[in-house]
Amino acid sequence: MASYSDTSGTFDTSPRRGAPLRGGGWHRLGNALKTTVLLAGLTALVLLIGQKLGGPRGLAFAGFFVVVMNFVSYWFSDKIALAMHGAQPLPREQAPWLHEMVEELAARAGMPKPKVYLLPTRTPNAFATGRNPSHAAVAVTAGIMEILDRRELRGVLAHELAHVRNRDTLVGTVAATLAGVISYAAQMLFWFGGAMLSRSDDDDGIADTLSHLGLLLVAPIAATLLQLAVSRSREYGADATGAELSGDPEALASALMKMERGAELMPYDRAPATSHLFIVNPLSGGVVMGLFSTHPPIPKRVQRLREMAARTWRQGW
């Protein structure tokens, strides 16, 4: 039996293929329901903009456009994300222990081993991508392998495999696509839609114009907030599932604190649109930016994980 030890105890890491993850079932169900509601809200915003701007035809076009965009994003988002960050496949001979760790965690989760990639940056971080467990990849940065010990890195990898297991990549892709469509529509109308908004001079026409302008101002903000809510709820869910998968919530909590400090010292701003993919927000920012962060605050995530660790020792896995 393989295990990782520290001053707080020993954690079983022996492969148990397809072993069910205990605990957190209602938590995951709540996250799933919350995500469904949020995605429905984003879809409704897209359709409302289409209907307001083009009537029934605009509504139909908006629906068709969303379907096409999500189809493309679903099938190609993994390749696009990896290419945007210059990720390269990590040969097994370069880090056999890392591949073995991914294999062990994948076996515990009852899923195929994902491909392993390396990002050439010293910022400590990681992300997972892929449309389903059979077409998944895990990417780690060069920096994360320098500052985390193997126990902490195992906690991070468990978190990323939890994203794959929970189908979070699909959810995040759909949310980002819908929010992007809304923002793009608002920008296009801002630059090219003046004639459309001022085509009538009567009172009803003025009222409609003001209504359209209000929608175009509020919709992108609402879409961003909904997308952030989706991303944050999925991060909490992946923390919980990953901690169950590794059997070591404290390892992930320790890793999150180290990576947060690393991101503050060495922000990584390549492809900001994909920042929601990473386990820790790679962008630095103050209080205002924190309100619009794609990730929950690290202290809250650490607190939840440590509460989970306390329950683990009281009840056992």
C-alpha positions as CSV (number, residue, x, y, z in Angstrom):
1,M,0.0,0.0,0.0
2,A,1.4,3.4,-1.0
3,S,1.0,6.3,1.4
4,Y,2.1,9.9,2.0
5,S,3.0,11.0,5.5
6,D,3.4,14.2,7.4
7,T,3.3,15.4,11.0
8,S,-0.5,15.2,11.0
9,G,-0.9,11.7,9.8
10,T,-0.6,9.1,7.0
11,F,-2.9,9.1,4.0
12,D,-3.7,6.0,2.0
13,T,-2.9,6.5,-1.7
14,S,-3.3,2.9,-2.9
15,P,-5.2,2.7,-6.1
16,R,-8.8,1.7,-5.8
17,R,-10.2,1.7,-9.2
18,G,-13.7,3.1,-9.4
19,A,-14.0,3.5,-5.6
20,P,-17.0,5.7,-4.8
21,L,-16.2,9.0,-3.2
22,R,-18.0,9.3,0.1
23,G,-19.5,12.4,1.5
24,G,-20.3,15.7,-0.2
25,G,-23.2,14.2,-2.3
26,W,-25.7,16.9,-1.3
27,H,-23.0,19.5,-1.7
28,R,-22.3,18.4,-5.3
29,L,-26.1,18.2,-6.0
30,G,-26.5,21.8,-4.7
31,N,-23.7,23.0,-7.0
32,A,-25.2,21.2,-9.9
33,L,-28.6,22.9,-9.4
34,K,-27.0,26.2,-8.8
35,T,-25.0,25.9,-12.0
36,T,-28.1,24.9,-14.0
37,V,-29.9,28.0,-12.8
38,L,-26.9,30.3,-13.6
39,L,-26.5,28.8,-17.1
40,A,-30.2,29.2,-17.7
41,G,-29.9,32.9,-16.7
42,L,-27.0,33.4,-19.2
43,T,-29.0,31.7,-22.0
44,A,-32.0,33.8,-21.2
45,L,-29.9,37.0,-21.4
46,V,-28.6,36.0,-24.9
47,L,-32.1,35.2,-26.1
48,L,-33.5,38.4,-24.6
49,I,-30.9,40.5,-26.4
50,G,-31.6,38.8,-29.7
51,Q,-35.4,39.3,-29.3
52,K,-35.0,43.0,-28.3
53,L,-32.7,43.8,-31.2
54,G,-34.2,41.7,-34.0
55,G,-37.6,40.5,-32.9
56,P,-38.5,36.8,-33.6
57,R,-35.7,36.6,-36.2
58,G,-33.2,38.0,-33.8
59,L,-34.3,35.5,-31.2
60,A,-33.9,32.6,-33.6
61,F,-30.5,33.9,-34.7
62,A,-29.3,34.3,-31.1
63,G,-30.4,30.7,-30.3
64,F,-28.7,29.3,-33.4
65,F,-25.5,31.3,-32.7
66,V,-25.2,30.1,-29.1
67,V,-25.6,26.4,-30.2
68,V,-22.9,26.8,-32.9
69,M,-20.5,28.6,-30.5
70,N,-20.9,26.0,-27.8
71,F,-20.5,23.2,-30.3
72,V,-17.2,24.6,-31.5
73,S,-16.0,25.4,-27.9
74,Y,-16.9,21.9,-26.7
75,W,-15.0,20.0,-29.3
76,F,-11.9,22.3,-29.6
77,S,-11.6,24.2,-26.3
78,D,-8.9,21.8,-24.9
79,K,-6.6,22.2,-27.9
80,I,-7.2,26.0,-28.0
81,A,-6.5,26.4,-24.3
82,L,-3.3,24.3,-24.4
83,A,-2.0,26.1,-27.5
84,M,-2.8,29.6,-26.0
85,H,-0.4,28.8,-23.1
86,G,2.3,27.1,-25.1
87,A,1.8,23.9,-23.2
88,Q,3.9,20.9,-24.3
89,P,3.4,17.2,-23.6
90,L,5.5,16.2,-20.6
91,P,7.3,12.9,-21.5
92,R,7.0,10.2,-18.9
93,E,10.8,9.7,-18.6
94,Q,11.2,13.4,-17.5
95,A,8.8,13.0,-14.5
96,P,7.8,9.4,-14.0
97,W,6.7,10.0,-10.5
98,L,4.3,12.7,-11.7
99,H,2.7,10.4,-14.3
100,E,2.4,7.7,-11.6
101,M,0.7,10.1,-9.3
102,V,-1.8,11.1,-12.1
103,E,-2.4,7.4,-12.8
104,E,-3.0,6.6,-9.2
105,L,-5.5,9.4,-8.7
106,A,-7.3,8.6,-12.0
107,A,-7.6,5.0,-10.9
108,R,-9.2,6.1,-7.6
109,A,-11.6,8.3,-9.6
110,G,-12.5,5.4,-12.0
111,M,-11.5,7.4,-15.1
112,P,-8.8,7.0,-17.8
113,K,-5.4,8.7,-17.1
114,P,-5.4,12.1,-18.7
115,K,-2.6,13.4,-20.8
116,V,0.0,15.5,-18.9
117,Y,1.3,18.8,-20.1
118,L,3.9,21.3,-18.9
119,L,3.6,25.1,-19.1
120,P,6.9,27.0,-19.4
121,T,6.3,29.6,-16.7
122,R,7.6,29.9,-13.2
123,T,4.2,31.0,-11.8
124,P,2.9,28.1,-9.7
125,N,-0.4,27.0,-11.1
126,A,-2.3,24.2,-12.9
127,F,-5.4,23.5,-14.9
128,A,-7.4,20.7,-16.5
129,T,-9.2,20.8,-19.8
130,G,-11.0,18.3,-22.1
131,R,-14.6,17.7,-23.0
132,N,-14.9,14.5,-20.9
133,P,-12.8,12.0,-18.9
134,S,-11.8,10.1,-22.0
135,H,-10.5,13.3,-23.7
136,A,-8.8,15.1,-20.9
137,A,-5.5,16.8,-20.1
138,V,-3.9,18.1,-17.0
139,A,-1.3,20.9,-17.3
140,V,1.1,22.0,-14.6
141,T,3.5,24.9,-14.7
142,A,7.3,24.6,-14.2
143,G,6.9,26.8,-11.1
144,I,4.4,24.6,-9.3
145,M,6.9,21.7,-9.5
146,E,9.5,23.9,-7.8
147,I,7.6,25.2,-4.8
148,L,5.2,22.4,-3.9
149,D,6.2,19.1,-2.3
150,R,4.8,15.9,-3.7
151,R,2.0,15.6,-1.1
152,E,0.8,19.2,-2.0
153,L,1.1,18.6,-5.7
154,R,-0.9,15.4,-5.3
155,G,-3.7,17.5,-3.7
156,V,-3.6,19.9,-6.7
157,L,-3.7,17.1,-9.2
158,A,-6.7,15.6,-7.3
159,H,-8.5,18.9,-7.6
160,E,-7.9,19.1,-11.3
161,L,-9.1,15.5,-11.9
162,A,-12.2,16.4,-9.9
163,H,-12.9,19.1,-12.5
164,V,-12.7,16.5,-15.2
165,R,-14.8,14.0,-13.2
166,N,-17.5,16.7,-12.4
167,R,-17.6,17.8,-16.1
168,D,-16.6,21.3,-15.0
169,T,-14.7,21.9,-18.3
170,L,-18.0,21.7,-20.2
171,V,-19.8,23.9,-17.7
172,G,-17.0,26.5,-17.8
173,T,-16.9,26.5,-21.6
174,V,-20.6,27.0,-21.9
175,A,-20.6,29.8,-19.4
176,A,-17.7,31.6,-20.9
177,T,-19.1,31.3,-24.4
178,L,-22.5,32.7,-23.4
179,A,-20.9,35.6,-21.5
180,G,-18.7,36.2,-24.5
181,V,-21.6,36.3,-26.9
182,I,-23.4,38.8,-24.7
183,S,-20.4,41.1,-24.4
184,Y,-19.6,40.8,-28.1
185,A,-23.2,41.7,-29.0
186,A,-23.2,44.7,-26.8
187,Q,-19.9,45.9,-28.3
188,M,-21.0,45.4,-31.9
189,L,-24.3,47.3,-31.2
190,F,-22.4,50.1,-29.5
191,W,-20.2,50.7,-32.5
192,F,-22.6,49.9,-35.3
193,G,-26.1,50.0,-33.9
194,G,-26.7,53.7,-33.5
195,A,-29.1,53.9,-36.5
196,M,-31.1,50.9,-35.1
197,L,-31.5,52.5,-31.7
198,S,-32.7,55.9,-33.1
199,R,-34.9,54.8,-36.0
200,S,-38.1,56.3,-34.4
201,D,-38.6,59.8,-33.0
202,D,-42.0,59.3,-31.3
203,D,-42.4,58.7,-27.6
204,D,-42.6,54.9,-28.0
205,G,-39.5,54.9,-30.1
206,I,-37.6,56.9,-27.5
207,A,-38.8,54.6,-24.8
208,D,-37.7,51.6,-26.8
209,T,-34.3,53.2,-27.4
210,L,-33.8,53.8,-23.7
211,S,-34.9,50.3,-23.0
212,H,-32.4,48.8,-25.5
213,L,-29.6,51.0,-24.2
214,G,-30.3,50.0,-20.6
215,L,-30.2,46.3,-21.6
216,L,-27.0,46.7,-23.4
217,L,-25.4,48.4,-20.5
218,V,-26.6,46.0,-17.8
219,A,-26.4,42.7,-19.8
220,P,-22.6,42.4,-20.0
221,I,-22.3,43.1,-16.3
222,A,-25.0,40.6,-15.4
223,A,-23.4,38.0,-17.8
224,T,-20.0,38.5,-16.1
225,L,-21.4,38.2,-12.6
226,L,-23.3,35.0,-13.6
227,Q,-20.2,33.5,-15.2
228,L,-18.2,34.3,-12.0
229,A,-20.9,32.7,-9.9
230,V,-20.7,29.5,-12.1
231,S,-16.8,29.4,-11.9
232,R,-16.7,30.0,-8.1
233,S,-19.3,27.3,-7.3
234,R,-17.4,24.8,-9.5
235,E,-14.1,25.6,-7.7
236,Y,-15.6,24.9,-4.3
237,G,-17.0,21.7,-5.7
238,A,-13.6,20.6,-7.1
239,D,-11.9,21.4,-3.8
240,A,-14.4,19.1,-2.0
241,T,-14.2,16.3,-4.6
242,G,-10.5,16.5,-4.9
243,A,-10.0,16.4,-1.2
244,E,-12.1,13.2,-1.0
245,L,-10.2,11.8,-3.9
246,S,-6.8,12.3,-2.3
247,G,-8.0,11.7,1.2
248,D,-5.8,14.7,2.3
249,P,-7.7,18.1,2.4
250,E,-4.8,19.7,4.3
251,A,-2.4,19.1,1.4
252,L,-4.6,21.0,-1.0
253,A,-5.1,23.8,1.6
254,S,-1.3,24.2,2.0
255,A,-0.8,24.2,-1.8
256,L,-3.4,26.9,-2.3
257,M,-1.7,29.2,0.1
258,K,1.7,28.7,-1.5
259,M,0.2,29.2,-5.0
260,E,-1.6,32.4,-4.0
261,R,1.7,33.9,-2.8
262,G,3.4,32.8,-6.0
263,A,0.7,34.4,-8.2
264,E,1.0,37.6,-6.2
265,L,4.8,37.7,-6.7
266,M,4.7,36.5,-10.3
267,P,1.4,37.2,-12.0
268,Y,0.7,35.3,-15.2
269,D,-1.3,37.4,-17.6
270,R,-1.0,35.3,-20.8
271,A,-4.5,34.7,-22.2
272,P,-6.5,36.4,-19.4
273,A,-9.8,35.0,-20.8
274,T,-8.7,31.5,-19.7
275,S,-7.9,32.5,-16.1
276,H,-11.0,30.7,-14.9
277,L,-9.3,27.4,-15.9
278,F,-6.5,27.6,-13.3
279,I,-6.7,26.3,-9.8
280,V,-5.6,29.8,-8.5
281,N,-6.4,33.0,-10.3
282,P,-3.1,33.8,-12.2
283,L,-3.9,37.5,-12.4
284,S,-3.1,39.9,-9.6
285,G,-5.5,42.6,-8.4
286,G,-6.8,44.6,-5.5
287,V,-10.1,44.6,-3.6
288,V,-12.1,45.7,-6.7
289,M,-10.6,43.1,-8.9
290,G,-11.2,40.5,-6.2
291,L,-15.0,41.2,-6.5
292,F,-14.8,40.2,-10.2
293,S,-12.4,37.3,-9.7
294,T,-13.2,34.0,-11.3
295,H,-12.1,32.2,-8.1
296,P,-13.4,32.2,-4.6
297,P,-11.1,33.9,-2.0
298,I,-8.3,31.5,-1.0
299,P,-8.9,32.0,2.7
300,K,-12.4,30.7,2.4
301,R,-11.3,27.7,0.3
302,V,-8.6,26.9,2.9
303,Q,-11.2,27.3,5.7
304,R,-13.6,24.8,4.0
305,L,-10.8,22.3,3.4
306,R,-9.6,22.5,7.0
307,E,-13.1,22.0,8.3
308,M,-13.3,19.0,6.0
309,A,-10.0,17.7,7.4
310,A,-11.3,18.0,10.9
311,R,-14.4,16.0,10.0
312,T,-12.1,13.4,8.4
313,W,-10.2,12.8,11.5
314,R,-13.4,12.6,13.6
315,Q,-15.3,10.3,11.3
316,G,-12.7,8.6,9.1
317,W,-12.9,8.2,5.3
